[in-house]
Amino acid sequence: MEEDSGADGAGPAASTDRRNPGDQARPGSKQTGMVSCPECHGSGRQANRPCPNCGGTGEVVQIVGDA
């Protein structure tokens, strides 16, 4: 049985490999959590465009443990 590496963008690695400028760590990393983006205040939009800090998601990854 083959394991899906996510290289084609359809597997589980697709969502964990993408980092936005506001992310302190890769999504899914240990000792991290999702918080509202401080630039767009969670709306995902700035000036009628996707927020460049969070990539339009409204959330960024923040380190919450003592990594």
C-alpha positions in Angstrom: 0.0 0.0 0.0 1.4 3.4 -1.0 1.5 6.3 1.4 0.3 9.7 0.2 3.1 12.2 0.6 0.9 15.2 -0.4 3.3 16.1 -3.2 0.4 16.5 -5.7 -1.4 18.9 -3.3 -4.2 16.5 -2.6 -2.8 14.7 0.4 -2.5 15.6 4.1 0.9 17.4 3.6 -0.7 20.0 1.4 -2.3 22.0 4.2 0.7 21.7 6.6 3.4 22.8 4.1 1.9 26.2 3.3 3.0 29.1 5.5 1.7 32.6 5.4 3.9 35.6 6.3 2.0 36.0 9.7 2.7 32.4 10.7 5.3 31.9 13.4 5.6 28.2 12.5 4.4 25.6 10.0 0.7 24.7 10.5 0.3 21.5 12.6 3.7 22.0 14.4 3.9 21.0 18.0 3.1 23.7 20.6 1.3 25.9 18.1 -2.3 27.1 17.8 -4.4 29.1 15.4 -5.3 32.7 16.4 -7.1 35.6 14.6 -4.8 37.5 12.2 -3.7 40.7 13.9 -3.6 42.5 10.5 -7.2 41.8 9.3 -8.7 41.0 12.7 -9.9 37.6 11.5 -11.8 38.8 8.4 -9.3 37.5 5.9 -9.6 40.7 3.9 -7.8 44.0 3.6 -8.8 46.8 1.2 -11.2 44.4 -0.6 -8.4 41.8 -1.2 -7.2 38.7 0.6 -5.1 39.7 3.6 -1.4 39.2 2.7 -0.5 38.4 6.3 -2.8 35.3 6.7 -3.4 34.5 3.0 -7.1 35.3 3.3 -7.8 32.7 6.0 -8.3 35.1 8.9 -6.0 33.0 11.1 -2.3 32.7 11.7 -0.2 30.0 13.4 1.2 31.2 16.7 3.6 29.4 19.0 1.8 28.7 22.3 4.3 26.5 24.1 7.9 27.0 25.2 9.4 25.7 21.9 
